[in-house]
């Protein structure tokens, strides 16, 4: 898609969303203050999760002294995790850390400038809204939202607040992904005509926490506060700790894995959401009571809403009964492919001279080239975990808190991947094609808004 067309489509979608949500421009009064270079940024942790402990925290530790940040509190509904979190952070940072039973207690205590949110999927948008209303900057794990109502309300609050929000789509801070974006937008790749996205594992314990489930007691946590705006439900430690297996607490594979990959499609193409989605799958392998599928295939149609004959197809496939978690992301044009597994651009499958001559056309073949310099040393610096992308992404957030510049994955990134996720959920749970209404900002099935 030409750059001018891409910009037009992107701006049109932003304008439509802004019209619906209203009043999203920020003013000087929305800022609590602009931090001085010597002011320490006081960070709190919302949800002492495995993701925080093994990825976000090691990434934070790589940069916090240089940028003058500190962690001062942890909020977790479960007493066990709350106490573990406070003890772990105190041991790592060398000072006491406030342990809060819930976010009301966290914000009432004051002295919080920013938060990491790494809680169950359905809580992310709701807790981002809470945080910006408390004048905090936010690093929010993906998926951003599992319902359009949550997504719209959070987007509106963030845009009105002027706070810095980084969505945990860490590919946005990866050098190879940035190089792919630059190459595609340069026009050298040609029009995207197909994208293949795969994410496969063979791990019976993926998203299971049996040892923790056995320790989880209702009297040790606030179950009703956990549910937030979800329907009333009886206490279930599996839903509390293994939420990725159960709707409406998570969409499972779309929210956890597809949200990363589909975001690159939005980034590279300039389209903010699919025109339509169909999906098929089921629980074919792991008969453990889960309600979210263990095998999913979703097919997306992307392109301008006013020209259904223009665009491209995206296929996302995920299976949990066979795979090595080497994710696949390949972009195709008539000239070849851009492969983010190998980080190579190549003429594979491109239009050769022999076939071009048949139609009086010229061959169109991409060059063989690397997206990034393979000889460059990758500086992960995450002795306790983490990865290069997450480290760079967390640092970008921290730097933007200082500068007040837009981070690599602002709130709109989460809003748009949420549309694709919710369309996939709607298609998979109803069996019908899902679409999106730009005016109402609703996911539609059979012409009606999808409701869980």
Secondary structure, 3 states (H helix, E strand, C coil): CCHHHHHHHHHHHHHHHHHHHCCCCCCHHHCCCCCCCCCCEEEEEECCCHHHHHHHHHHHHCCHHHHCEEEEEEECCCHHHHHHHHHHHHHHHCCCCEEECCHHHHHHCCCCCEEEECCCHHHHHHHHHHHHHCCCEEEECCCCCCCHHHHHHHHHHHHHHCCCEEECCHHHHCHHHHHHHHHHHCCCCCCCCEEEEECCEECCCCCCCHHHHHHCCHHHCCHHHHHCCCCCCCCCHHHHHCHHHCCCCCCCHHHHHHHHHHHHHHHHHCCCCCCEEEEEEECCCCCCCCCCCCEEEEEEEECCCCCCCCCEEEEEEEECEEEECCCEEEEEECCEEEECCCCEEECCCCECHHHHHCCCCCCECCCCEECCCCCCCCCCCCCCCCCHHHHHHHHHHHHHHHHCCCCCCCHHHHHHHHHHHHHHHHHHHHCCCEEEECCCCEEEECCEECCC
